[in-house]
Amino acid sequence: MSVVDRQEWDVVVVGAGGAGLRAAIEARERGARTAVICKSLFGKAHTVMAEGGIAAAMANVNAHDNWQVHFRDTMRGGKFLNQWRMAELHAQEAPDRVWELETWGALFDRTKEGKISQRNFGGHEYPRLAHVGDRTGLELIRTLQQKIVSLQQEDHRETGDYESRLKVFQECTVTRVLKDGSRVSGVFAYERETGRFFVLEAPAVVIATGGIGKSFKVTSNSWEYTGDGHALALLAGAPLLNMEFVQFHPTGMVWPPSVKGILVTESVRGDGGVLRNSEGKRFMFDYVPDVFKEKYAESEEEGDRWYEDPDNNRRPPELLPRDEVARAINSEVKAGRGSPHGGVFLDVSTRMPAEVIRRRLPSMYHQFKELADVDITAEAMEVGPTCHYVMGGIAVDSDSAAARGVPGLFAAGEVAGGMHGSNRLGGNSLSDLLVFGRRAGWHAAEYATGLTGNRPPVDDGQVDTAAAEALRPFSAEGPAPGEDDGRPPENPYTLHQELQQTMNDLVGIIRREGEMEQALEKLADLRVRARRAGVEGHRQFNPGWHLALDLRNMLLVSECVARAALERTESRGGHTREDFPAMDRKWRNVNLLCRLTDPTGGLAATDPVRGQIDLTRESTEPIRSDLLALFDKEELVKYLAEEELYE
Amino acid sequence: MSSYEARFKVWRGDVTGGGLEDFAVEVNDGEVVLDIIHRLQATQAPDLAVRWNCKAGKCGSCSAEINGRPRLMCMTRMSVFTREETITVTPLRAFPVVRDLVTNVGFNYQKAREVPAFVPPADLGPGEYRMMQEDVDRSQEFRKCIECFLCQDTCHVVRDHEENKPAFAGPRFLMRVAELDMHPLDAAADTGLDRKKTAQDEHGLGYCNITKCCTEVCPEGIKITDNALIPLKERAVDRKYDPLVWLGSKIRRRSSAG
């Protein structure tokens, strides 16, 4: 038995982005002793990169806004595949979650009346995004971080110890959720700095690890986004939902190569920026799909008038949901009308005075100036699609954020599935983190404190197995079983690059059956090779080792994406099939669930045909009638199957 | 696109010691120092320890000293150096090294805990806050801080003076005090907390002699000295030597003691 340090907590939150921190605050405020574990330093999570804002129907700028309109926009954006109860809760609770941030010290940009200012964004009918310039994510993470510190200050005053009720384990990675029978019993983790293993025993675990973008080559995501939480849940026996839906943000930087994929905020378009092709044409007018025809301007003049007079004009098509804009850019480039570096032009320089651009889009100004030598107040940016967000995720109960089938496991934020359907609207992520982070923390605390005297014990055998799994990369040298000649260990960096190239090329923004089959074969090959991923050096802060461990997660999640994408024979939101280009109403109420083929946790599944993932179909619950009544019949006909309409 | 081979010296080692290691490495158009460090990891030194996250100057993780100057590696373009130049990358000097380019920045998290949090006004509920843009501008400038800790690293009060660390919060956290002090709705004063006074008495504002080194290295361009530290000093001085304030504080103290 390995000697591993153990500590007891009530709730363990994995991930310290917006969802994780909000969950931790809630759990601690409801009396649960709460530990947060994060891979980076406290306050560096990927949430800091969110730029545009937090969507919440506060009606500060347009008095017509309310939760029903926000709900409607969210469902439209997700092409009606959303777990509608989540979309409802989200729209209803988002304003309270934003106002609460102010009481914790957040300083949003203001309206003339001194209220929180709200800006326009793609797919949102009214100006709805609370923001701070184009650095809203930083404000969100800092506010939550400072709220955590203030709770620790309270605990210090009472107990003499800052960390008596709420502790952040920074730069630590969880590799396994431990279980007692079907219930959660804790987590197994290592400290990145020392490589030391430890176990946190806890009856409730909230997964809030964000997304999977690091499996793709061109991505706006940071190194942390290796699908850890998705994989942890799968390995713990919980299913993942609709993993085929991956959002490619339409505007990432395309040049220079080293920054390819870095995000260019949608606020650029929300504030008046336009997209042009190499012929100088505002091509988005050619790409308004039928379901959105009535809602978008037909001429540049009307689109331009909308910024000043939104009640009497329709919005410009640059503000269509992200999936539409990304596909349009892709088509323009393919048709030979792209910019010199393979993107299209995004221009604010001819739309606003330089000093307004610098005030409203300071980080974009800075980012282009510093990284690309482009002055966005004087010339157009070059942009193209970049992997940005995964709509799919852990299947959860809408109200409690509880993962299906594993008592004690909860999930919130990007790692949870369902809320955004097939495509997420900009601004709905930060609000999602707050609304469901709080709910996950609340229900995890309730569950944990309800178990007094009946805490699930941690099984020594599972701890030993987890330790052995984590150490494997150090002994990767030597011959593979059954082979005579020693093969050299694989370089984890090389494996990672091959994985990224595979997913980018074969399961990217436009998908084809043959290519996805090819991807599954390649993934099987990588899976075999990844078992031989070896590392040099020792356990102290060793990035090669960390990456070798993260590869397991990326390979699992990538297989889910590829398998689900192959199965869904239609195009919807963040899933576009060249061989099935239309949205099919028969697929509207179909969820695809991914489960581990070998639920005992063995990872020997190297069979390329079967792989590690089983896929099942499931029909969604019918949308509640009062929520359906928020839409016109003519609109519903476009999305819902006949029989759904009659009910 | 043109590539060339650059010469790098990277500090490698841990708490027991270490030194500069030489590398020759490919550089392509438009790359930044962090790209080169990543290339070293992928091709020559897989266990080279470095912190990074966003690679877009937004998270403040990849702080290091490049040719002796504290900078973000992700925002330092290779084109600012000549091709002949040897580029030296070392860990932040003011903090204890963990391994290679990674340092223990715990000092900063400890100082963050010592600054009392925002105090919400008792009479306003959520959604009732009204503040004018011009009144939040000042604190918003300070909230642009990405906590890269370059200012903490460069500040001469602690850079080579370990002994000053217990008494000095550093520019980042003195700026945090200023931010809260200038927050239009912070109700600290109602609870008996005088932020200006604590800046002086508890966070070591007096050590700062406004050499503006912090402002020079700030990747966000925040005017730390001019807009945060100097006004805080002026306010602290006002309060210290304003006879009325002095009298008021004496009276209050006496009555609370009685």
Boltz contact constraints between the chains, C-beta under 6 A:
constraints:
  - contact:
      token1: [A, 40]
      token2: [B, 53]
      max_distance: 6.0
  - contact:
      token1: [A, 43]
      token2: [B, 147]
      max_distance: 6.0
  - contact:
      token1: [A, 44]
      token2: [B, 53]
      max_distance: 6.0
  - contact:
      token1: [A, 44]
      token2: [B, 59]
      max_distance: 6.0
  - contact:
      token1: [A, 44]
      token2: [B, 61]
      max_distance: 6.0
  - contact:
      token1: [A, 48]
      token2: [B, 58]
      max_distance: 6.0
  - contact:
      token1: [A, 48]
      token2: [B, 59]
      max_distance: 6.0
  - contact:
      token1: [A, 49]
      token2: [B, 54]
      max_distance: 6.0
  - contact:
      token1: [A, 49]
      token2: [B, 58]
      max_distance: 6.0
  - contact:
      token1: [A, 99]
      token2: [B, 126]
      max_distance: 6.0
  - contact:
      token1: [A, 99]
      token2: [B, 127]
      max_distance: 6.0
  - contact:
      token1: [A, 100]
      token2: [B, 126]
      max_distance: 6.0
  - contact:
      token1: [A, 102]
      token2: [B, 129]
      max_distance: 6.0
  - contact:
      token1: [A, 103]
      token2: [B, 120]
      max_distance: 6.0
  - contact:
      token1: [A, 103]
      token2: [B, 126]
      max_distance: 6.0
  - contact:
      token1: [A, 105]
      token2: [B, 118]
      max_distance: 6.0
  - contact:
      token1: [A, 107]
      token2: [B, 136]
      max_distance: 6.0
  - contact:
      token1: [A, 107]
      token2: [B, 139]
      max_distance: 6.0
  - contact:
      token1: [A, 107]
      token2: [B, 140]
      max_distance: 6.0
  - contact:
      token1: [A, 107]
      token2: [B, 143]
      max_distance: 6.0
  - contact:
      token1: [A, 110]
      token2: [B, 131]
      max_distance: 6.0
  - contact:
      token1: [A, 110]
      token2: [B, 133]
      max_distance: 6.0
  - contact:
      token1: [A, 114]
      token2: [B, 130]
      max_distance: 6.0
  - contact:
      token1: [A, 114]
      token2: [B, 131]
      max_distance: 6.0
  - contact:
      token1: [A, 114]
      token2: [B, 132]
      max_distance: 6.0
  - contact:
      token1: [A, 149]
      token2: [B, 112]
      max_distance: 6.0
  - contact:
      token1: [A, 149]
      token2: [B, 113]
      max_distance: 6.0
  - contact:
      token1: [A, 150]
      token2: [B, 117]
      max_distance: 6.0
  - contact:
      token1: [A, 162]
      token2: [B, 113]
      max_distance: 6.0
  - contact:
      token1: [A, 193]
      token2: [B, 98]
      max_distance: 6.0
  - contact:
      token1: [A, 222]
      token2: [B, 53]
      max_distance: 6.0
  - contact:
      token1: [A, 222]
      token2: [B, 54]
      max_distance: 6.0
  - contact:
      token1: [A, 256]
      token2: [B, 29]
      max_distance: 6.0
  - contact:
      token1: [A, 256]
      token2: [B, 30]
      max_distance: 6.0
  - contact:
      token1: [A, 258]
      token2: [B, 30]
      max_distance: 6.0
  - contact:
      token1: [A, 258]
      token2: [B, 31]
      max_distance: 6.0
  - contact:
      token1: [A, 258]
      token2: [B, 35]
      max_distance: 6.0
  - contact:
      token1: [A, 262]
      token2: [B, 56]
      max_distance: 6.0
  - contact:
      token1: [A, 370]
      token2: [B, 75]
      max_distance: 6.0
  - contact:
      token1: [A, 493]
      token2: [B, 42]
      max_distance: 6.0
  - contact:
      token1: [A, 536]
      token2: [B, 46]
      max_distance: 6.0
  - contact:
      token1: [A, 536]
      token2: [B, 47]
      max_distance: 6.0
  - contact:
      token1: [A, 537]
      token2: [B, 47]
      max_distance: 6.0
  - contact:
      token1: [A, 540]
      token2: [B, 99]
      max_distance: 6.0
  - contact:
      token1: [A, 541]
      token2: [B, 49]
      max_distance: 6.0
  - contact:
      token1: [A, 541]
      token2: [B, 98]
      max_distance: 6.0
  - contact:
      token1: [A, 541]
      token2: [B, 99]
      max_distance: 6.0
  - contact:
      token1: [A, 541]
      token2: [B, 102]
      max_distance: 6.0
  - contact:
      token1: [A, 542]
      token2: [B, 47]
      max_distance: 6.0
  - contact:
      token1: [A, 544]
      token2: [B, 46]
      max_distance: 6.0
  - contact:
      token1: [A, 544]
      token2: [B, 47]
      max_distance: 6.0
